[in-house]
Amino acid sequence: MVQRQAAWRRVVGLAISAGISTPGMCASLAYFDTYRRARLPANLVQAQRDLFGAHTYERTDRPGAYHTEWTKLARKGN
């Protein structure tokens, strides 16, 4: 699969450009990309959960659970 991924990506890209729905191929490519990564981009999901429900998030640079006052942080930036 690793050797054929360039062709796989080309086919999916061409299908999308042509407006052809290929949900199985797109989903399987996304799964393949997720499966082979050591670290996933879940930080955005964690931040959104923390913003809307104070669920806390984990950091990759230090242990523990963290919570940020996102609205206060946004006000400081304005």
C-alpha positions as CSV (number, residue, x, y, z in Angstrom):
1,M,0.0,0.0,0.0
2,V,2.8,2.4,0.8
3,Q,4.3,1.9,-2.7
4,R,0.9,2.6,-4.3
5,Q,-0.2,5.5,-2.2
6,A,0.8,8.2,-4.8
7,A,-1.5,6.6,-7.4
8,W,-4.2,6.2,-4.8
9,R,-4.0,9.9,-3.9
10,R,-4.0,10.9,-7.6
11,V,-7.2,8.8,-8.3
12,V,-8.9,10.3,-5.2
13,G,-7.8,13.8,-6.2
14,L,-9.0,13.4,-9.8
15,A,-12.3,12.0,-8.7
16,I,-12.9,14.9,-6.3
17,S,-11.9,17.4,-9.1
18,A,-14.3,15.8,-11.5
19,G,-17.1,15.9,-8.9
20,I,-17.3,12.1,-8.7
21,S,-18.2,10.8,-5.2
22,T,-15.8,8.1,-4.0
23,P,-16.6,7.9,-0.3
24,G,-15.0,4.5,0.2
25,M,-11.7,5.5,-1.4
26,C,-11.6,8.8,0.4
27,A,-12.4,7.3,3.8
28,S,-9.9,4.5,3.3
29,L,-7.2,6.9,2.4
30,A,-7.9,9.0,5.4
31,Y,-7.8,5.9,7.6
32,F,-4.5,4.9,6.0
33,D,-3.1,8.3,6.8
34,T,-4.3,8.2,10.4
35,Y,-3.1,4.6,11.0
36,R,0.5,5.3,9.9
37,R,1.1,8.4,11.9
38,A,2.8,8.3,15.3
39,R,1.1,11.5,16.4
40,L,-2.4,12.6,15.3
41,P,-3.7,16.1,14.9
42,A,-6.2,15.7,17.7
43,N,-5.2,18.9,19.4
44,L,-7.9,20.9,17.7
45,V,-10.6,18.5,18.9
46,Q,-9.2,18.6,22.4
47,A,-9.1,22.4,22.3
48,Q,-12.7,22.6,21.1
49,R,-13.9,20.2,23.8
50,D,-12.1,22.3,26.4
51,L,-13.6,25.5,25.0
52,F,-17.2,24.3,24.9
53,G,-17.2,22.0,28.0
54,A,-14.1,22.6,30.1
55,H,-13.0,19.0,29.4
56,T,-9.3,19.8,29.7
57,Y,-6.6,18.7,27.3
58,E,-3.2,17.0,27.4
59,R,0.0,18.5,26.1
60,T,2.8,16.7,24.3
61,D,5.6,18.6,26.1
62,R,4.6,18.0,29.7
63,P,2.3,15.5,31.6
64,G,-1.0,16.4,33.1
65,A,-4.4,17.7,32.2
66,Y,-4.8,21.4,31.4
67,H,-7.7,23.9,31.0
68,T,-7.5,27.3,29.3
69,E,-9.9,30.2,29.7
70,W,-10.2,30.5,26.0
71,T,-12.6,33.5,26.0
72,K,-10.3,35.5,28.3
73,L,-7.4,34.6,26.1
74,A,-9.2,35.8,23.0
75,R,-10.1,39.1,24.7
76,K,-6.5,39.7,25.6
77,G,-5.6,39.3,21.9
78,N,-8.0,42.0,20.7
